[in-house]
Amino acid sequence: MVQGTLPDGSPVTLPVAFREQAVVVAADYFHSYSVVGLLTAVGVLFVAVAFGAGRLLRPVVPTPEKLLTYECGVDPVGEGWAHTQVRYYVYAFLYVIFAVDSIFLFPWATVFAAPGYGATTLVEMFVFLGFLTVGLLYAYKKGVLTWT
């Protein structure tokens, strides 16, 4: 038997096997974290070696052409501000509406079949579909859905 105290200060007597078991559990606990720490260290070392090897092996020959700002193969001429058509943002908006719709409807269909989730998920999905409908109505009012 091993004598010990509880957090409130009262004495307690524990069997030796209990103490040995606690030591084994603590060792397993810290072993798990040591594996995670070792893998983290190996990952950081791998990235550091890769960046170091890239720095050592790459050619360094700076020329005025290489130091020039480069964007999509077009030489920078004039000022940096350019006008962008707003319709591209509207197309992106429509894509987000349909992508979010598909991302949320498929998992919803699997949860809807689970017992105890039917009515709640049905109401939540109709609220979600209502928001998507408002987005589609906005796009329709702006004339984005017409074929040109």
ChimeraX attribute file (.defattr): number of C-alpha atoms within 10 A of each C-alpha:
attribute: neighborCount
match mode: 1-to-1
recipient: residues
	/A:1	11
	/A:2	11
	/A:3	10
	/A:4	12
	/A:5	11
	/A:6	9
	/A:7	7
	/A:8	6
	/A:9	8
	/A:10	8
	/A:11	11
	/A:12	11
	/A:13	11
	/A:14	13
	/A:15	10
	/A:16	12
	/A:17	11
	/A:18	12
	/A:19	13
	/A:20	11
	/A:21	11
	/A:22	12
	/A:23	12
	/A:24	12
	/A:25	12
	/A:26	12
	/A:27	11
	/A:28	12
	/A:29	11
	/A:30	12
	/A:31	12
	/A:32	11
	/A:33	11
	/A:34	12
	/A:35	11
	/A:36	12
	/A:37	12
	/A:38	11
	/A:39	12
	/A:40	12
	/A:41	11
	/A:42	12
	/A:43	12
	/A:44	12
	/A:45	12
	/A:46	12
	/A:47	11
	/A:48	12
	/A:49	12
	/A:50	12
	/A:51	11
	/A:52	11
	/A:53	11
	/A:54	11
	/A:55	11
	/A:56	10
	/A:57	8
	/A:58	8
	/A:59	8
	/A:60	8
	/A:61	6
	/A:62	8
	/A:63	8
	/A:64	6
	/A:65	8
	/A:66	9
	/A:67	8
	/A:68	10
	/A:69	9
	/A:70	11
	/A:71	8
	/A:72	5
	/A:73	6
	/A:74	8
	/A:75	10
	/A:76	11
	/A:77	6
	/A:78	7
	/A:79	6
	/A:80	6
	/A:81	6
	/A:82	7
	/A:83	5
	/A:84	8
	/A:85	8
	/A:86	8
	/A:87	10
	/A:88	10
	/A:89	11
	/A:90	14
	/A:91	14
	/A:92	10
	/A:93	15
	/A:94	18
	/A:95	12
	/A:96	13
	/A:97	16
	/A:98	12
	/A:99	11
	/A:100	12
	/A:101	14
	/A:102	12
	/A:103	10
	/A:104	13
	/A:105	13
	/A:106	10
	/A:107	10
	/A:108	15
	/A:109	13
	/A:110	9
	/A:111	13
	/A:112	16
	/A:113	11
	/A:114	9
	/A:115	7
	/A:116	10
	/A:117	11
	/A:118	12
	/A:119	10
	/A:120	10
	/A:121	16
	/A:122	14
	/A:123	11
	/A:124	12
	/A:125	17
	/A:126	11
	/A:127	12
	/A:128	14
	/A:129	15
	/A:130	12
	/A:131	13
	/A:132	18
	/A:133	13
	/A:134	11
	/A:135	15
	/A:136	18
	/A:137	13
	/A:138	12
	/A:139	17
	/A:140	12
	/A:141	10
	/A:142	11
	/A:143	10
	/A:144	15
	/A:145	13
	/A:146	8
	/A:147	5
	/A:148	4
